[in-house]
């Protein structure tokens, strides 16, 4: 009766409006919420009305503890041996999602796929998974306003980071007898266009899978594009947070992500044509082709296999190797100069590395001066421009010092060094992923022509052309924005600066070559040209430095972020209100206290707490059973329960899975996200056990009243952490 009462308003809504309007019906649906339970009940009824037999996948005993459930719908194809196309749709949404960005557009697409496949089965089978527990719960770091979606996912207790419960529970018992392919639909809103991302964290999708998706989207006349920058970051494992297709790629299955962009509508007719193209009579390949290259712009792309790309490289190198036979004299001169001074190349790399390291330190100083170590997130391009300008300026200035050392004074050495350096770079990167050499190959060709042409203006043109691939790649990273990759390039003192030195040095070497070419008979004019080049770098550094020191610390049209963490301590009968902001807070008064700067603390006495803990114990023979009841208000995003003792002990039994520390002096219980309160934990320990139960609950909303203050101009976010210790005897 209760399920029918839940279903009636949903069915009325579904009849009154098209499927595409379902995203406004049930919200919120975060993990283990009442909205999630209503959505599951409603989806089961709708799926059954399509003539399918949906199955529930419980996750309580899976590889990840979760109270969420997943729904699996399988539609048999006419020729099932050809394989199964599996669509993956998140059932929940991030806790902080708005109603307009609640990921139910993916559910709508999943329902449309089930409806179409059930009414007109294709050659291949279709399976749609509505996955619960796919999003991490909010925590203290990622939930802060200014840092949200910037640091990615912090590693969990097992060192692997957040583990998506729905995907891992499904894969634990998934043993397909036919070839399969996974398509993950990530639609925060009804999409205006679709971004195809054929890569997870460090693992690319097979080329044939991208080709199939490309063809299906073209056949359905859907608006889509190849997400080049995001794909490249994923392949380098520099993206912000894990990819939703990681579990499938790591398990060895072909998987690809389609991410919705903008707000619009992916019509049911186009979804039907997209599905028809995928479930045709062409079988799903059983091989993995992960070494390939995708060339083109956002809307037109060309897939080049590893074999064809290798042939292309051989043709390029063969063409270049014909040069020594055409211009024997010049080649001998270049080779002789390079071999004579090859020892200087490592020194040039080391010098540039030191200059980049110094510029990184200056960026840190800028953060100290502005009292804002997060300013690079708001103005990443200015920080990059400043860093490159400072390093280039120091490199050019030190050419005067190098002039007194036995470095080559022939311009041909610097052209040959740039070419040699890029060739070594291509060879080294090819051993890891040949697809990552595409940018360097185009630069290498430009540098080769820069080396062989004699006309100064032509050399200058090829120098400018060689810059384009690097600028295009950086533009894609800095405009996403990809905070993890940007931080790596700007602030990584060792590896980041070493990689920047390796890729920046060829351009500086070519610039030195240009300077030698514009040599004037008059020493004064030659010196003026040299000083002019240094002044350009200096002006660029000064302009970008002034901008960094004067620029607004906030994005456009945003308020000052103010995070209020309520640190609730029942054992001490107090709560600390911790005010933090990445930007200095103008002084203001709260209850007689002055808050200013980037952090302030107010302590208040508390009598009533949001959690009550009751413990009952019952001894029996050599053991003692504890029943720990936790009652209070919710939702708590996470509940951490740890039992500690000064002596090693053994857990004889428990109502929850547990993880014992290596020294056997503490045990951590594995509890689902958003646990329902009241919550009971039963545990059996040795009768002579003496220790404490340590509880920590993170509430994404404040549990205590906030003090009154003028919030005008502030973007306030408040959360609570409750820490309590209870003796166990």
Secondary structure, DSSP 4 states (H G I P E B T S, - for coil): -HHHHHHHHHHHHHHHS-GGGGGGTS----TT-HHHHHHHHHHHHHHHHTT---EEEE-TTSSS--S-EEEEEEE--TTGGG-EEEEEEESS--TT--GGGSSHHHHHHHHHHHHHHHHS--SSEEEEEEESS-SPPP-TTTTSTTTTTTS-PPP-TTSS----HHHHHHHHT---SS-EEEEEEE-SSS-SEEEEE-B-SS-BPPHHHHHHHHHHHHHTT--EEE-HHHHHHHHHT-SSS--TTHHHHHTT--EEEEEEESS----HHHHHHHHHHHTSSSPPP-S----EEEEE-SS-EEEEEHHHHHHHHHHHHHHHHTHHHHSHHHHHHHHHHHHHTTHHHHHHHHHHHHHHHHHHHHHHHHHHHTT-TTHHHHSHHHHHHHHHHHHHHHHHHHHHHHTTTT----HHHHHHHHHHHHHHHHHHHHTT-GGGGHHHHHHHHHHHHHHH---HHHHHHHHHHHHHHHHHHHHHHHHTT-HHHHHHHHH-TTHHHHHHHHHHHHHHHHHHHHHHHT--SSHHHHHHHHHHHHHHHHHHHHHHHHHHHHS-SS-TT-PEEEEEEEEEEGGGTEEEEEEEEEEEEEEEEETTEEEEEEEEEEEEE-S--SEEEEEEEEEETTEEEEEEEEEE-S--SEEEEEEE-SS---EEEESS-EEE-TTSSEEEE---TT--SSEEEEEEEETT--EEEEEEEEESS-SSPPPP---TTEEEEEEEEEEEEEEE-
